[in-house]
């Protein structure tokens, strides 16, 4: 079983209403807090092929704090007091228990709304805010169709999760990571079984449906980066745009794909990493990419075309198919591009390309 090269330390904190919350600190560097999302398990996620690349990246240059929300993972499995207000209070308690003062914060899925509310209440603590695949409005605050789907999903959890037949859980795997490998699907299905009880999972889903922080977005003071997969199979792309439009000065980046949880080998993951590192800059310990002012002019027309596709999230195979050239030719062009730009990685090339304006989102 593959593990991260950095070991995590799990601790517990008891909240004022008597709930034991599990949290973990890992890595070194500038503090980074990952807000809990649905569903987590500190130990199981740590070795999962669905999540381990996230933690490897997030701990590569940061001291990462993450935790299991009430109702799941190593925290107490309670089926009440699951509202946004309690979620924010739990985040506050874990931050205090870990002794953190000022930090960057990342919120995925419903973690985005919790992060927004925390940032509004604690502007002196949040240095940077990163939101990915998030929403301002839960499913019960959207259109009638999404309301029906959300209610049906909660009932399906109640009926199906307790059964040995994995077909019910496979439904959720296809919603969150439709492009998963067989191994990733198996791990994600098992995560749902070991993380919490069916009734608790259903109640959490129902509570998340009632979230609405749209009126709080304009009060966020921290520099904010919002990223969202265009064809996200779980959370509508429009919710990502809503977050970015409502937060003053927020930067919005579209990730191509359909997985709600970014998988390690998809191009969107590379773009996420590059954009994340650029946004945090020196706070994340990321060295600057120094590129000559006229470097773009030194690229050939074909090289510029390939760089634009790379920055848009295309893989070498996708580029070769689009341009009718071999993958080997693509690799050779990339070697030349890296040399001319004086960069050493695809991620750094993506940062340069986006800064140079080679990629423009259609909704910008």
N, C-alpha and C positions, 0 to 999 in steps of 0.2 A: 504493500500500500504506500503510495507516494505521499510524502509529507513536505511541508515548507521547510526550508533550511533554517528558518527562525522559529524557535519554539514559543508558544504562547503560554501566558500565565492566566489562569481563570480564578476569579475571586467572586465573592458574593456581597451584596449590600441589601439591607432590609429597609424598605420604604416606610413612610410614616403611617401607611395603612396596613403594614405588616406583610407585604409581599417581598419574597426573596428574589432579587434580580441577579443573574449571572452576567459578568462582564469580563473582558479579556484585553490585556495590553500586550502589544507585540511590536517589535522593530525599534528603531531609534531615529531621531531627527525631530523635525517640527511636528507638533501634535496634530493629528487628524482624527476626527470623530466620525464614524459611520453610524448613521441613525438606523435603528432596527427596521427591517421590512418583513413582509409576510412570506413565508415563515422561516425562522432561523434556528440553528442548533450550533452553538459555538464549537463543539468538538466534531460533529459530523460534517459541517460545512468546511472545516479546516482541511479535510483530506478529499473532499468531493471534487470530481472533474468538472462540475458545474461552477464551483466557486473558488477553487484553490488558486487559479491564475489571478483572480481579483486580489486576493490577500497577498500573494507574492508581489504583485505590482504596488499595492497600497502600502506595503511595509518596506519597500525597497529604499525609500528615502524619507519615511515618516514614522513617527511613533503612533501606531494605530490603536484607537479604542473602539471596540464594538461590543455589543451586548445582545442578549436574548430578551425580547419584549415579554411582558407579563403574559402568561397563557401558553408559552411555548419554550422549546429547547430545554436548557438547564434551569431556567427561571421557574417560579411556581406556576403550575397549570391551574389557573383560576378562570372561571367562566363569567365573571362580572367585572365591572369597573374597567372596561376596555376602550373607553372613549378617547378622543383626541386629547382632551384635557389631562387625563391620566397618562397618556403616552408622552406628552410633553413633560409632565412632572417626573416621570421615570427617567427620561433623558437627562433632565436637570440633576436628579439624584445621582445617577451614574457618573456624570461629569464631576460632580462634587466629590464623590467617593474616590475617583481616580486622581483628584488633586490637580485638575487642569485649570488653567487660567484663561489663556487665549489660544485659539486653534482654528484651523480650517474645518469645514463640515461638509460631508457628502451624504445626500439623501437619495435613495433609489426607490422607485415605485411610491407607496404611501409615505415612505420616509421623507419624501420631498416636502409634503405638507407639514409634517412634524418639524422638519428642519426650518421651514419658513417661520412657523409660529415661534420656535425657540429663538431664531435670529432677531425677530421683532422684539421679543421680550428682553433679549440679552445682547444688544448691539455692541457692547464693549468687549464681548468675548469672541464673537465670530469674525475672524479676519477675512475669510473667503467662503463662499457658498457654492457648492457644485450640486446640481440637480440632474438626475438622469432617469428617463422613463417615468417621470413623476406626473402628478396631477394636483390641481387646486381644488377640484370638485370630485367627490366620491361618486360611485355609480348611481346612487339614489338622488343625486343633485344634477343629473344630466337629462338626456331626452328619455321619453317613455320606453323606447326599445332597450336602451342600456339599463333602465330600471328593471325591466322584466328579466333581462339576462342575469343581472346581479342577484335578484331574488331566487331565480332558478338555480344559480350556481350554489348559493348557500344551502338550499334544500338538497341538492345533489350531494353535497358534502355530508350532510346529516345521514342520508340514506346509504351512501356508498362507501365511505371511508372505513367503516368498521368491518367491512367484509373482506374475506381472503382474496376474492377476485380483484386483481389489480386494474381491471378495465376502467373503473371509476376514476382511479388516481391517474391513469394514462390520459384521461381527458384534460386534466390540469397540466400535465407535462406538455401536451400539444398546444395549450394556450400560452404557456410561458416560454417554451423553447421548442418551437416546431421544427427547427433544423438540427435538433440534438442527435448525436450518435446513439446507438443502442446502449452503450455503457452510460452515457450521460442521462438518458431517459430512465434507466434502471435506478441510478442514484437519486434522481429527483423524485421518482415515485416512492422510493424508500424513505426519503427525507420527510415526505408528508406523513408517512406511517409512524415514524419515530419522534416527530416533533411535538405533536399534541393529540388530543382526543377529537373525534369528529364534531361533537357539540361545541367545543371551544373554538375550533377552526371556523365553524359556521357563524358563531357569534362575532368573531373577529371580522369576518367578511362583512357582516351586517353593520358593524360599527364603523368600518372604513367607508362604507357606502354613504354615510351621513356627513363625512368630512366636507368642509367648504371654507377655504381660506382666501377666497378671491378678494375679500375686502381688506385683507392684511398684506397683500402683495406690495402695495405702494409704500408700505412702511419699512420695508427691508432696506437697510443701509449698507450692508456688506457687498463688496464686489461679487457679482453672481454670474455663473456660467450654467446655462441650461442646455442639455443635450437630449435628443429624443430620436428614436428609430422611426423612420418614416412610416413603415408598415408594421409597427409594433402590434403583435397579436393579442396583447392583453390591455394596454393602455393607449387610448386614442392619441394620435399625433397632435391633434388640436389642443389637447390638454397641455402638452409641452409648450406650444406656442402661447397658450394662455398664461402660463407661468412667466415666460420671458417677456411678454408684452406688458404684464402688470408690475414687474419688478423694475424700478428705475435703473437704467443703464445696463440691464442684463444682456449678456451676449448669448445668442442662440446658434447652435450647431446641429445640423441634421446628420444623422447616422443612417446609412443605407442598410436595409435588412428587414427582418420581421421578428427576431428574437427579443423578448422582453428582458431576458437576462443575457448579456453579451457573452458569447462563447469564444474560447481562446483562439480558434483558427479562422474566425470570420474577419473580413477587412474592417468592419465597424469597430472591432476591438482595438485595432492598431490606431485608428483615428481617435478613438476615445482616449487612449493612453497619451498620444502626442498632444492633444488639446488640453487634457488635464494637466500635464507637466508644464506646458507653456503658461497656462493660467496661474498656476501656483508660483511659477518662477523660482526665485532664489529662496523663498520660504520653504519650498519643497527640496532645496538642495540641488536643483536641476541647473547644470551649467548652461550658459548662454550659447546659442548657435550664432557664430560670427560669420556672416556671409558678405562678400564684396558687393558694393552697390550695383555693379554692372554684371553680376553673375548670371542673371536671367538672360541677358543679351548673348551670353556665350553658348547657350543651349541651342541646338538645332531645332527645326520645326517639329521633327518627330520626337525629340527628347522633351520638348515643352508639352507636347500632346500626352506623352506617357506620364510626365510629372503631374499634369492636371488630373489624369485618371487615378493615379496613386492617391492624390490628395482628396479625391472624391470617394475613396474607400475601395477601389477596385483591386482585386488580387492579380498576381502575375498571369494566372490562367485566364481570367476575365479580360485582361488587357490584350493578351495574345489573340483571343477570339474576336475581340472588337476591331483590332487593327490588322488581323489576318497575318500575323507573324508568329514565329515559334516562341515558346517560353524562354528558350536559351537566348534568343535575340532580345527579349524583354530584359532579361538579367544583365546582358551586356550593356544595353542602354542605361540601365539603372546604375551600373558601375561608373559609367561615364558621367552621368548626372551627379552622382555623389561627389566625384572628383572635382567637377566644375563648381559645385556649390560649397565645397569644403565641409561636407557633412559626412557622418559615419554610419547613419542608420536611416531606415525608412521613416521612422517617427520624426527625426529632425528634418527630413526632406518635406514631410507633410506640413510641419510648422512653417517652413519657409514658403511653401507654395500657397498656403492659406493667407499668410501675411502679405504675399506679393499680389494677392487678388486673383489667383488663377481659378479659384472656386467661388462661385456665388450661389447662395441658396435661392431657389425660385421664389421663396416667400419673404426674402429679405426686403 
